[in-house]
Amino acid sequence: MKIGAYSYAYSTNLGDEIQTLAATQHLPRVDVLLERDRLYRYSECEPTFVISNGWFTEQSSWPPPDSIVPLFVSFHPARPDLLVTEKYTSYFKKHEPIGCRSTESVEAFRKIGIDAYFSGCLTLTLQRRPVPQTDRIYAVDVDPELLSAVVPKEIQKKIVHITHEFPSQQTTMMTRVKWNAAYYGLRGIQKWDLGQPVLGGLVGKLNKRRHTFRTQRAEDLLRMYSGAKLVITPRLHCAMPCLALGTPVILLKPDIDADPRFGGLRDFVRTHSDATKPIQINWENPEPNSGAHLPYAKALRERCQEAVHRILAEEQSEYRPAGESRVAGKPLSTLSE
């Protein structure tokens, strides 16, 4: 059994790599990168376990091949009407219960008879990075007009603006040209499935290099958030990691109560959406987060640890002498149960 992690050749959002960091911290190793949006390519591979957290769309490759053994936690179907349908009931049945990142997803699964539960986001299990505490307040991809309307002028002057987009508009023109060329080139090759027959292993090497670089950038963001006094953001994969890191955070987003992606997660974090009212917080010494996410983080850690323990037990049993009893545990096909 190999152990895999997702890469994202079609993404410009470093929040995806933060999701992968949240998954790989629970793994003993990573043997292979799996391109999230081209899973059909791995149909001939040996069985590969992967924590299937994050954002998924209905692709021509869905459902994933049987060679991929998923642990569905913090799973979010971008379009439940396309992905969570009776067409895929038999597939999801093999891997239930399905841990969902939003309450809307839970409801969609239950409507087609799949055992599902609200797990919260796996980024809630991230560990604080050992960095010095600073007085910095970060605004991460915040709408400038909304920020100006709800944050005091004297605080706005102190805010440091950063983004999860890569390459960002804050980088040099040459850097943007280089990475955009690599991104669109890889995306085009991957989209038309030219990588394997035409370029052999080159695409895989380029994608791995891109993934490594972006993962390092995602790690840099987590270090910044760990040392921050306060973070303000509309981004789910900034707000949830900040809860895990113990950094006071405000989820600032218009119509936050109507966004289905945040169903259930809104209960964990301080939110603000009204542009006519200022944010109520102690700007010099921000109040800590509520801690409402902690039971969910604990449950997520335990489910990941249990699944990984079964894999390692199965691996150990493969090396036992003939006739010696195998380690007790569920078969690999039920690792996600």
C-alpha positions, 0 to 999 in steps of 0.5 A, spaced: 500 500 500 502 506 497 500 513 501 499 519 497 497 526 497 494 531 493 497 536 488 493 541 484 495 543 477 489 547 476 489 551 482 492 558 483 490 558 490 495 556 496 489 554 500 489 548 496 496 546 499 494 548 506 489 543 505 495 538 503 499 540 509 493 539 514 493 531 511 500 530 510 501 531 518 497 525 519 501 521 514 508 517 516 510 518 509 508 520 502 510 515 496 506 519 491 502 525 489 495 524 486 493 530 481 486 531 484 482 533 478 485 527 474 484 521 478 483 516 473 490 516 471 491 512 477 487 506 475 493 502 473 497 504 480 498 499 486 493 501 491 494 508 494 491 511 501 489 518 501 486 523 505 480 526 501 479 532 504 478 539 501 474 541 495 472 536 489 468 537 482 464 533 478 470 531 473 470 526 467 474 522 472 469 521 477 469 517 481 476 515 483 479 508 481 479 502 485 486 503 486 485 509 490 483 508 497 480 514 500 479 516 507 473 521 506 474 527 512 472 534 511 470 532 504 466 538 500 463 537 493 463 544 490 456 542 486 452 537 490 447 536 485 453 533 480 457 530 485 452 527 490 447 523 486 444 516 486 449 515 480 455 515 485 451 512 491 455 505 490 462 508 490 460 512 496 457 506 500 464 503 499 467 509 503 462 511 508 461 514 513 463 520 509 466 526 513 463 533 510 466 540 511 459 543 511 452 541 513 450 542 506 454 537 504 451 532 510 444 533 507 446 532 500 449 525 502 443 523 507 438 524 501 441 519 497 442 514 503 449 515 504 452 515 512 455 522 513 456 527 518 459 534 519 467 533 521 469 540 520 475 542 516 482 538 517 486 544 517 483 545 524 488 540 526 494 544 524 499 545 529 502 552 531 509 553 528 514 555 533 515 563 531 516 569 535 509 573 537 509 579 533 504 585 533 502 584 526 495 584 523 494 581 517 488 582 512 488 576 507 484 577 500 480 582 504 475 587 500 478 593 500 472 597 501 469 593 506 475 593 510 475 601 510 468 601 512 469 596 518 476 597 521 478 604 524 483 608 520 488 608 525 488 600 525 488 600 517 495 604 517 498 598 521 495 592 517 499 588 512 496 585 506 497 578 503 494 574 499 493 566 497 493 567 490 500 565 487 503 568 483 500 574 486 500 581 483 505 583 489 510 579 485 515 582 480 512 582 472 518 577 471 516 572 476 508 573 474 510 571 467 514 565 469 509 562 474 503 563 469 507 560 463 508 554 467 501 554 470 498 555 463 503 550 460 502 545 465 494 546 465 494 545 458 498 539 457 494 536 463 487 538 460 488 534 454 492 528 457 498 529 453 503 529 459 504 521 459 504 519 451 508 526 449 512 528 454 513 522 458 515 523 466 517 531 464 510 533 466 510 529 473 517 532 474 515 539 473 508 538 477 512 536 483 517 542 483 511 546 482 507 543 488 514 543 492 514 550 491 507 552 492 507 548 499 513 551 501 509 558 500 503 555 504 508 553 510 510 560 510 503 563 510 502 558 516 508 561 520 506 568 519 499 566 521 502 563 527 506 569 529 500 574 528 496 578 533 490 578 529 488 576 522 482 578 518 480 574 512 474 572 507 478 565 506 476 559 509 483 556 508 485 562 512 480 562 518 480 555 519 488 554 520 488 560 524 483 557 529 488 551 529 494 555 530 491 559 536 491 566 532 485 571 533 481 571 527 475 575 524 472 572 518 470 578 514 465 576 508 459 579 505 453 575 506 457 570 510 450 567 513 448 565 506 454 562 503 453 554 503 461 553 504 461 555 511 455 551 514 457 549 520 464 552 520 461 559 522 459 557 529 467 556 530 469 563 528 468 570 529 464 573 523 462 580 520 459 582 514 455 588 515 459 594 512 455 599 516 457 597 522 464 597 525 468 590 527 467 590 535 474 587 538 479 589 542 484 591 537 490 592 541 489 585 545 484 581 541 480 576 544 482 569 543 477 565 539 472 561 542 475 554 542 468 551 539 472 547 534 476 543 539 472 537 539 472 537 532 479 537 531 480 532 536 475 527 532 479 529 526 485 527 528 483 520 531 480 518 525 486 520 521 490 516 526 486 510 526 486 509 519 493 510 518 494 505 524 490 500 520 495 501 514 501 500 518 499 494 521 497 491 514 504 493 512 507 489 518 503 483 517 505 483 509 512 481 512 511 476 517 513 469 516 508 464 513 503 461 518 504 467 523 498 470 524 496 477 521 495 483 525 488 484 527 484 490 523 480 491 518 481 490 510 484 495 506 477 496 502 474 498 509 480 503 511 475 509 511 470 506 515 
